[in-house]
Amino acid sequence: MNAPTPFPGPAAAQVAFHRTELAVILSLYGRFVAAGEWRDYGISHLKDVAVFSVFRRTAEHPMYRIEKRPALRLKQGQYVVLGMEGQILKRGNDLRQVLRVLERKLIRVVD
């Protein structure tokens, strides 16, 4: 019989969004869903980054990605909003301030 492989030890810590961070992001997401702009989202928790991806349709590339990289907290800011092609739209340490770049897209002139 084969000997069982030993467990490699504690799993490497993953970066994740905190409950308060998710509340801010999902509040913005809900407003865009109500406006008919966004339809789906995905969340990834990796070793060095947590990603909230926003989709217009399920089978597309994400329209926007909101990333949290704690390693950049003291340099460029731990939060970043990326566009569809990967361009950086806003970066900083205050999540609400960083998400304002997306809130401006929600405001439209009504005839």
Backbone as ProteinMPNN parsed JSONL, in Angstrom:
{"seq_chain_A": "MNAPTPFPGPAAAQVAFHRTELAVILSLYGRFVAAGEWRDYGISHLKDVAVFSVFRRTAEHPMYRIEKRPALRLKQGQYVVLGMEGQILKRGNDLRQVLRVLERKLIRVVD", "coords_chain_A": {"N_chain_A": [[0.823, -1.174, 0.0], [0.341, 2.275, -0.555], [1.968, 4.83, 1.239], [0.395, 7.385, 3.155], [0.477, 10.76, 2.02], [2.157, 13.329, 3.728], [0.555, 16.069, 5.376], [1.079, 19.339, 4.176], [1.349, 21.323, 6.098], [0.31, 24.435, 7.706], [-1.973, 26.241, 5.698], [-1.045, 28.672, 3.273], [-1.489, 32.075, 4.041], [-4.269, 33.892, 2.806], [-5.178, 36.801, 0.964], [-7.967, 38.732, 1.69], [-11.144, 40.383, 1.319], [-12.392, 42.464, 3.868], [-15.35, 42.416, 5.913], [-16.475, 45.011, 6.159], [-15.301, 46.299, 3.999], [-16.359, 44.822, 1.873], [-19.041, 45.528, 2.191], [-19.059, 48.211, 1.378], [-18.243, 47.951, -1.303], [-20.273, 46.255, -2.347], [-22.492, 47.852, -1.987], [-22.088, 49.912, -3.862], [-22.073, 48.265, -6.12], [-24.731, 47.324, -6.099], [-26.142, 49.682, -6.681], [-25.345, 50.134, -9.333], [-26.37, 47.825, -10.528], [-29.106, 48.272, -10.181], [-29.354, 50.425, -11.887], [-29.078, 49.139, -14.252], [-26.614, 48.696, -15.422], [-24.586, 46.879, -14.581], [-24.324, 43.302, -14.224], [-23.307, 40.953, -13.112], [-20.905, 39.512, -10.825], [-17.652, 38.581, -9.555], [-15.563, 37.097, -7.083], [-12.257, 36.795, -6.049], [-9.861, 35.311, -3.982], [-6.629, 35.41, -3.414], [-3.131, 34.558, -2.823], [-1.611, 36.962, -2.635], [-3.322, 38.983, -3.389], [-6.661, 40.261, -3.395], [-9.544, 40.13, -5.375], [-12.28, 41.824, -6.774], [-14.389, 41.38, -9.302], [-16.258, 42.903, -11.908], [-18.944, 42.381, -14.086], [-20.594, 42.951, -17.221], [-22.058, 41.103, -18.612], [-22.329, 37.593, -17.962], [-20.53, 35.897, -19.393], [-18.337, 37.394, -20.222], [-15.233, 39.309, -20.321], [-14.097, 40.93, -17.349], [-15.544, 44.152, -16.697], [-14.621, 46.01, -14.862], [-12.12, 45.815, -12.319], [-11.693, 45.549, -8.916], [-9.128, 45.738, -6.789], [-7.347, 44.514, -3.955], [-4.34, 44.952, -2.494], [-2.431, 44.383, 0.002], [0.363, 44.524, 0.324], [1.197, 46.784, -1.021], [0.41, 48.853, 0.545], [1.911, 50.813, 1.939], [3.178, 52.072, -0.119], [1.972, 52.646, -2.937], [-0.678, 52.509, -2.344], [-3.223, 50.372, -1.138], [-5.586, 49.701, -2.466], [-7.012, 49.426, -5.726], [-8.572, 50.41, -8.76], [-9.205, 48.892, -11.742], [-9.507, 49.137, -15.281], [-11.136, 47.624, -18.195], [-9.094, 46.915, -20.019], [-6.966, 46.722, -18.341], [-5.952, 49.13, -17.487], [-5.028, 51.482, -14.99], [-7.383, 53.08, -13.114], [-7.819, 54.396, -10.69], [-6.063, 54.727, -7.619], [-5.272, 54.052, -4.21], [-5.309, 54.372, -0.562], [-7.719, 54.638, 0.719], [-10.704, 53.111, 0.463], [-13.328, 54.027, -0.191], [-12.768, 56.495, -1.396], [-11.279, 55.664, -3.609], [-13.219, 54.244, -5.025], [-14.836, 56.244, -5.954], [-14.235, 56.989, -8.545], [-15.694, 55.251, -10.068], [-18.299, 55.853, -9.273], [-18.784, 58.283, -10.468], [-19.366, 57.54, -13.05], [-21.888, 56.581, -12.793], [-23.574, 58.732, -12.497], [-25.718, 60.465, -14.514], [-26.943, 62.709, -17.023], [-30.284, 63.624, -16.964], [-32.918, 63.853, -19.224]], "CA_chain_A": [[0.0, 0.0, 0.0], [1.041, 3.556, -0.564], [1.911, 5.59, 2.485], [-0.275, 8.677, 2.937], [1.362, 11.917, 1.94], [1.966, 14.197, 4.893], [-0.057, 17.374, 5.15], [2.195, 20.285, 4.068], [1.387, 22.332, 7.153], [-0.763, 25.421, 7.584], [-2.129, 26.845, 4.372], [-0.553, 30.047, 3.162], [-2.544, 33.059, 4.27], [-4.808, 34.532, 1.614], [-5.693, 38.154, 1.119], [-9.422, 38.727, 1.521], [-11.835, 41.621, 1.666], [-13.053, 42.47, 5.162], [-16.798, 42.608, 5.814], [-16.786, 46.423, 5.927], [-14.888, 46.603, 2.622], [-17.368, 44.225, 0.986], [-20.274, 46.308, 2.294], [-18.881, 49.4, 0.537], [-18.212, 47.516, -2.703], [-21.584, 45.726, -2.745], [-23.414, 48.981, -2.054], [-21.873, 50.494, -5.185], [-22.512, 47.263, -7.096], [-26.2, 47.331, -6.103], [-26.628, 50.87, -7.393], [-25.132, 49.921, -10.769], [-27.331, 46.8, -10.962], [-30.407, 48.947, -10.257], [-29.318, 51.285, -13.07], [-29.016, 48.282, -15.425], [-25.273, 48.732, -15.999], [-23.832, 45.683, -14.227], [-25.209, 42.154, -14.044], [-22.694, 39.826, -12.414], [-19.609, 39.794, -10.213], [-16.878, 37.446, -9.067], [-14.583, 37.448, -6.06], [-11.127, 35.878, -5.95], [-8.973, 35.544, -2.848], [-5.366, 34.757, -3.726], [-2.098, 34.706, -1.802], [-1.144, 38.337, -2.479], [-4.318, 39.95, -3.864], [-8.082, 39.928, -3.428], [-10.093, 40.796, -6.556], [-13.727, 41.877, -7.001], [-14.548, 41.65, -10.727], [-17.614, 43.303, -12.284], [-19.242, 41.989, -15.456], [-21.847, 43.387, -17.826], [-22.688, 39.812, -18.837], [-21.572, 36.555, -17.278], [-19.5, 35.259, -20.209], [-17.395, 38.397, -20.728], [-14.134, 39.738, -19.475], [-14.631, 41.923, -16.41], [-15.499, 45.57, -17.057], [-13.766, 46.644, -13.863], [-11.61, 44.976, -11.241], [-11.31, 46.262, -7.705], [-8.125, 44.872, -6.185], [-6.758, 44.867, -2.664], [-2.977, 44.422, -2.38], [-1.866, 44.949, 1.238], [1.808, 44.746, 0.215], [1.416, 48.138, -1.545], [-0.236, 49.777, 1.477], [2.792, 51.926, 2.288], [3.786, 52.62, -1.329], [1.033, 53.271, -3.868], [-2.035, 52.346, -1.848], [-3.578, 48.967, -1.243], [-6.755, 49.508, -3.325], [-6.878, 49.93, -7.089], [-9.646, 50.102, -9.694], [-8.641, 48.669, -13.065], [-10.457, 49.069, -16.38], [-11.209, 46.378, -18.943], [-7.804, 46.605, -20.634], [-5.941, 46.69, -17.312], [-5.46, 50.461, -17.132], [-5.327, 51.892, -13.62], [-8.279, 54.231, -13.087], [-7.618, 55.103, -9.423], [-5.318, 53.944, -6.641], [-5.142, 54.734, -2.934], [-5.504, 53.601, 0.663], [-9.099, 54.806, 1.181], [-11.543, 52.399, -0.506], [-14.427, 54.898, -0.658], [-12.184, 57.494, -2.296], [-10.893, 54.978, -4.845], [-14.432, 53.85, -5.752], [-15.512, 57.426, -6.515], [-14.01, 57.021, -9.992], [-16.81, 54.505, -10.665], [-19.55, 56.547, -8.961], [-18.979, 59.342, -11.464], [-19.954, 56.925, -14.231], [-23.298, 56.315, -12.487], [-24.296, 59.988, -12.616], [-25.997, 60.812, -15.907], [-27.881, 63.797, -17.219], [-31.631, 63.148, -17.293], [-33.659, 64.825, -20.045]], "C_chain_A": [[0.875, 1.247, 0.0], [0.887, 4.249, 0.785], [1.215, 6.92, 2.211], [0.741, 9.811, 2.892], [1.106, 12.828, 3.127], [1.348, 15.53, 4.485], [1.04, 18.424, 5.161], [2.259, 21.34, 5.159], [0.271, 23.341, 6.964], [-0.781, 26.05, 6.191], [-1.601, 28.278, 4.389], [-1.715, 31.011, 3.321], [-2.961, 33.696, 2.955], [-5.251, 35.943, 1.958], [-7.189, 38.098, 0.845], [-9.968, 40.112, 1.853], [-12.484, 41.438, 3.03], [-14.542, 42.746, 4.948], [-17.167, 44.069, 5.527], [-16.393, 46.85, 4.512], [-15.908, 46.046, 1.631], [-18.677, 44.999, 1.032], [-20.205, 47.545, 1.399], [-18.944, 49.018, -0.942], [-19.584, 47.051, -3.163], [-22.653, 46.819, -2.779], [-23.314, 49.666, -3.415], [-22.375, 49.552, -6.271], [-24.039, 47.259, -7.216], [-26.782, 48.524, -6.839], [-26.453, 50.729, -8.901], [-26.069, 48.845, -11.316], [-28.708, 47.43, -11.12], [-30.485, 49.859, -11.482], [-29.232, 50.467, -14.358], [-27.659, 48.216, -16.09], [-24.501, 47.431, -15.785], [-24.797, 44.535, -13.969], [-24.613, 41.022, -13.223], [-21.366, 40.27, -11.796], [-18.934, 38.497, -9.816], [-15.849, 37.93, -8.07], [-13.51, 36.366, -6.041], [-10.258, 36.288, -4.776], [-7.713, 34.73, -3.098], [-4.342, 35.036, -2.628], [-1.709, 36.158, -1.568], [-2.152, 39.392, -2.897], [-5.731, 39.376, -3.726], [-8.696, 40.758, -4.551], [-11.614, 40.682, -6.557], [-13.899, 42.292, -8.453], [-16.008, 41.915, -11.038], [-17.814, 43.008, -13.768], [-20.546, 42.617, -15.934], [-22.706, 42.159, -18.125], [-21.775, 38.749, -18.241], [-20.388, 36.055, -18.089], [-18.464, 36.226, -20.775], [-16.165, 38.503, -19.848], [-14.695, 40.782, -18.517], [-14.497, 43.35, -16.935], [-14.527, 46.312, -16.145], [-13.307, 45.583, -12.877], [-11.219, 45.882, -10.088], [-10.375, 45.316, -6.96], [-7.648, 45.431, -4.853], [-5.41, 44.161, -2.582], [-2.326, 45.044, -1.147], [-0.366, 45.219, 1.172], [2.128, 46.153, -0.289], [0.848, 49.225, -0.641], [0.618, 50.999, 1.783], [3.418, 52.589, 1.068], [2.762, 53.375, -2.161], [-0.399, 53.26, -3.372], [-2.49, 50.926, -2.1], [-4.789, 48.694, -2.13], [-6.506, 50.104, -4.706], [-8.105, 49.511, -7.886], [-9.014, 50.037, -11.078], [-9.755, 48.586, -14.099], [-10.353, 47.745, -17.117], [-9.866, 45.963, -19.542], [-6.662, 46.579, -19.619], [-5.389, 48.043, -16.924], [-5.905, 50.819, -15.71], [-6.177, 53.155, -13.67], [-8.082, 55.06, -11.823], [-6.92, 54.156, -8.462], [-5.24, 54.733, -5.35], [-5.354, 53.81, -1.756], [-6.914, 53.703, 1.214], [-10.034, 54.204, 0.119], [-12.666, 53.283, -1.049], [-13.927, 55.934, -1.659], [-11.825, 56.867, -3.641], [-12.129, 54.636, -5.679], [-15.189, 55.035, -6.341], [-15.312, 57.546, -8.015], [-15.13, 56.268, -10.706], [-18.142, 55.198, -10.417], [-19.839, 57.66, -9.962], [-19.627, 58.8, -12.722], [-21.438, 56.646, -14.041], [-24.159, 57.562, -12.678], [-24.464, 60.334, -14.086], [-26.991, 61.964, -15.955], [-29.216, 63.21, -17.64], [-32.356, 64.22, -18.078], [-35.083, 64.968, -19.563]], "O_chain_A": [[2.0, 1.245, 0.499], [-0.189, 4.248, 1.385], [1.417, 7.519, 1.155], [1.728, 9.816, 3.628], [-0.045, 13.07, 3.489], [1.592, 16.041, 3.392], [1.87, 18.417, 6.07], [3.158, 22.181, 5.137], [-0.623, 23.127, 6.146], [0.259, 26.343, 5.602], [-1.704, 28.988, 5.39], [-2.801, 30.779, 2.789], [-2.128, 34.0, 2.102], [-5.643, 36.237, 3.087], [-7.623, 37.482, -0.128], [-9.342, 40.896, 2.565], [-13.056, 40.386, 3.318], [-14.934, 43.259, 3.9], [-18.073, 44.332, 4.737], [-17.075, 47.671, 3.899], [-16.276, 46.717, 0.666], [-19.357, 45.115, 0.013], [-21.184, 47.888, 0.736], [-19.615, 49.679, -1.735], [-20.021, 47.413, -4.256], [-23.621, 46.71, -3.532], [-24.33, 49.964, -4.045], [-23.022, 49.982, -7.226], [-24.572, 47.196, -8.324], [-27.789, 48.404, -7.536], [-27.317, 51.158, -9.666], [-26.518, 48.947, -12.458], [-29.406, 47.149, -12.094], [-31.562, 50.046, -12.05], [-29.303, 51.035, -15.448], [-27.552, 47.729, -17.215], [-23.84, 46.94, -16.699], [-25.936, 44.748, -13.551], [-25.358, 40.202, -12.686], [-20.785, 41.277, -12.2], [-19.57, 37.445, -9.75], [-15.324, 39.037, -8.192], [-13.815, 35.173, -6.019], [-9.955, 37.468, -4.596], [-7.731, 33.503, -3.006], [-4.657, 35.675, -1.624], [-1.496, 36.557, -0.424], [-1.874, 40.585, -2.776], [-5.961, 38.181, -3.912], [-8.409, 41.948, -4.672], [-12.17, 39.6, -6.37], [-13.591, 43.429, -8.811], [-16.895, 41.247, -10.508], [-16.968, 43.338, -14.599], [-21.484, 42.794, -15.156], [-23.92, 42.171, -17.921], [-20.583, 38.985, -18.041], [-19.326, 35.808, -17.518], [-17.776, 35.883, -21.736], [-16.067, 37.882, -18.789], [-15.674, 41.453, -18.844], [-13.486, 43.715, -17.535], [-13.722, 47.128, -16.596], [-13.998, 44.594, -12.629], [-10.499, 46.864, -10.27], [-10.778, 44.228, -6.549], [-7.56, 46.643, -4.656], [-5.34, 42.932, -2.598], [-1.731, 46.118, -1.239], [0.128, 46.074, 1.907], [3.212, 46.669, -0.018], [0.812, 50.394, -1.025], [0.095, 52.109, 1.876], [4.129, 53.584, 1.216], [2.689, 54.603, -2.099], [-1.251, 53.946, -3.937], [-2.186, 50.34, -3.139], [-5.003, 47.544, -2.517], [-5.873, 51.151, -4.839], [-8.619, 48.405, -7.718], [-8.375, 50.987, -11.531], [-10.82, 48.032, -13.829], [-9.593, 46.859, -16.729], [-9.542, 44.775, -19.566], [-5.503, 46.429, -20.005], [-4.459, 48.122, -16.121], [-7.016, 50.495, -15.292], [-5.749, 54.178, -14.204], [-8.165, 56.288, -11.869], [-7.148, 52.946, -8.482], [-5.151, 55.961, -5.383], [-5.555, 52.607, -1.926], [-7.279, 52.927, 2.096], [-10.138, 54.729, -0.989], [-12.923, 53.28, -2.253], [-14.594, 56.214, -2.656], [-12.042, 57.474, -4.69], [-12.092, 54.728, -6.906], [-16.097, 54.842, -7.15], [-16.142, 58.149, -8.695], [-15.48, 56.612, -11.835], [-19.03, 55.139, -11.267], [-20.997, 57.946, -10.267], [-20.363, 59.52, -13.397], [-22.17, 56.491, -15.019], [-25.346, 57.454, -12.987], [-23.484, 60.479, -14.817], [-27.78, 62.159, -15.031], [-29.281, 62.396, -18.561], [-32.407, 65.373, -17.652], [-35.853, 65.741, -20.133]]}, "name": "protein", "num_of_chains": 1, "seq": "MNAPTPFPGPAAAQVAFHRTELAVILSLYGRFVAAGEWRDYGISHLKDVAVFSVFRRTAEHPMYRIEKRPALRLKQGQYVVLGMEGQILKRGNDLRQVLRVLERKLIRVVD"}
